[in-house]
Amino acid sequence: MTVTTEVRPATTRPATRKRRTVSRRQRPLWMLTPGGVLMVVVILVPLAVALLVSLLDLDQYTLREWTGAPFIGLDNYVEAVTDTPLPHAIWISVGYSVLVTVATLPIGLAAALATQQRFRGRALVRSAFLVPYVLPAFVVGTVWRTILQPSGPVNAILGEQHLWLNGPLSYWALVVVQLWTSWPLVYLLALSGLQGIDGEVHEAAALDGAGWWMKLRYVIFPYLRGVLGLGLVISFLHNLNNFTLPYVLFGVPAPHDVEVLPVLTYVESFQNFRFGLSAAMAVLSLLLVSIPLALYLRAVRLNRDES
């Protein structure tokens, strides 16, 4: 009896595995396509249009045929720096943003430490701390405008008629209101960082006899350094770009002491109809915002390389 053996062709499983591996590597790129298209449409295209408009002499007379507006190069940037209150607006915006950002750190950290341990009504207190942050800026500006007006509750309590909304005190009114609405962000980030610290770390510090300051400096701060750094950067950028609160609080035209950069850009665009000039101011504000963001990303990269 003859036994015949069928010779089967060599299996092609390695080739199939190779094709499958290649498709798996390409799959994340296909998944990033919708986000990439959205980023191009929402970010890159408006940025390119703003750069183009900033190089044109675009106003209410040339807006109808804006593609044929006269090309003037960098004249809008030169005018923004030399012939407008832009340097003063940048100084006011950066100054009050730094003050508010620095003041939010101890307030937010103290609130996070106070609500870390369990106590009766902790959920209610945590929710109350987040109210200033979740309220719309328009509502916050309207309420504080009512409080700080000459016949408002603040002057009634103090017994004097201070001009909080128009005068030398308007700057500090802006700082106080912005601080009231900004500190819960640092509080929320610090609280999330505290929840990530292992309980054994606190127990080891207690066994070593560390006091509250030593524990705060050598145990809590190292764990919260990255979280607090991110919170400070976000808070600074939010304060620097905040338009709604100063606009609602002081109106337009704003007092000279609180003429921040976003409000000045709005006035040049929608009141003076200098669209090319306002686009140049917007581009300069974008460059201003990119500085602290670049410094933060650089610090994160150096910290990652060291670790």
Sequence and secondary structure as in RCSB ss.txt:
>XXXX:A:sequence
MTVTTEVRPATTRPATRKRRTVSRRQRPLWMLTPGGVLMVVVILVPLAVALLVSLLDLDQYTLREWTGAPFIGLD
NYVEAVTDTPLPHAIWISVGYSVLVTVATLPIGLAAALATQQRFRGRALVRSAFLVPYVLPAFVVGTVWRTILQP
SGPVNAILGEQHLWLNGPLSYWALVVVQLWTSWPLVYLLALSGLQGIDGEVHEAAALDGAGWWMKLRYVIFPYLR
GVLGLGLVISFLHNLNNFTLPYVLFGVPAPHDVEVLPVLTYVESFQNFRFGLSAAMAVLSLLLVSIPLALYLRAV
RLNRDES
>XXXX:A:secstr
            HHHHHHHHHHHHHHHHHHHHHHHHHHHIIIIIHHHHHHHHHTTB  BTTTSTTGGGS B TTH
HHHHHHHSSSHHHHHHHHHHHHHHHHHHHHHHHHHHHHHTTS  TTHHHHHHHHTHHHHS HHHHHHHHHHHHST
TSHHHHHHTS   SSSSTTHHHHHHHHHHHHHHHHHHHHHHHHHHTS HHHHHHHHHTT  HHHHIIIIIHHHHH
HHHHHHHHHHHHHHHT  HHHHHHH SS  GGG  HHHHHHHHHHTS BHHHHHHHHHHHHHHHHHHHHHHHHHH
HHHHHH 
